[in-house]
């Protein structure tokens, strides 16, 4: 259901620590620069318009590693948050031993990667996790987020500090235990595609996978009436999003980001 549950907790912690130590080794002070990390490890790289075939790819040839980053319409330019995330994802395939060794041994061919948080392939999920933890190391993230009430402005500020996309920053925010609990829901054409929940968020059983999203949610309002809310937060009854018993009357806040071209909405839910 939520892609990330495919990685065991101990494995997640291992990857998080690995990424954090790479961040500390190569970029201890400033914003993480994937190019510096590649240079220091003798990995060459190129940016080019490779069309829509892939966002990134790590290749092993004649004992050398090379990273391709596609500057297609969505990635825009080399320093864009999306290109940086793709680069960090490919570095994940290099730094995670099992990924690098199997590529080196020719056990797995070079494979194209897509940076869209939708993959269900555990190898891709691990590289995505590595990328998020490398670009947004836990210790540095917590310096900005611990003890703060959740708000979109807070996450926006953090995303600018790390030069990461708002969606990647929200997902990282939810994954860090001491942060204000939130739930992120990505929906398309009226149904939920995936969601990520902070471990201590107050609700569990989300509706919208096998049935249409309630029109009484902010996302549902977009799908049914094309209404887009621009305020910082809207109130929504928890029962519109969740199958719930004793929490029936609780209220949630919802804020949406809209992607009209894909008829896609990302909702964030939280309580005070
Ligand atoms: Zn990949």
Boltz pocket constraint, residues with backbone or C-beta under 6 A from the ligand:
constraints:
  - pocket:
      binder: B
      contacts: [[A, 56], [A, 89], [A, 93], [A, 111], [A, 112], [A, 113], [A, 114], [A, 123], [A, 124], [A, 127]]
      max_distance: 6.0
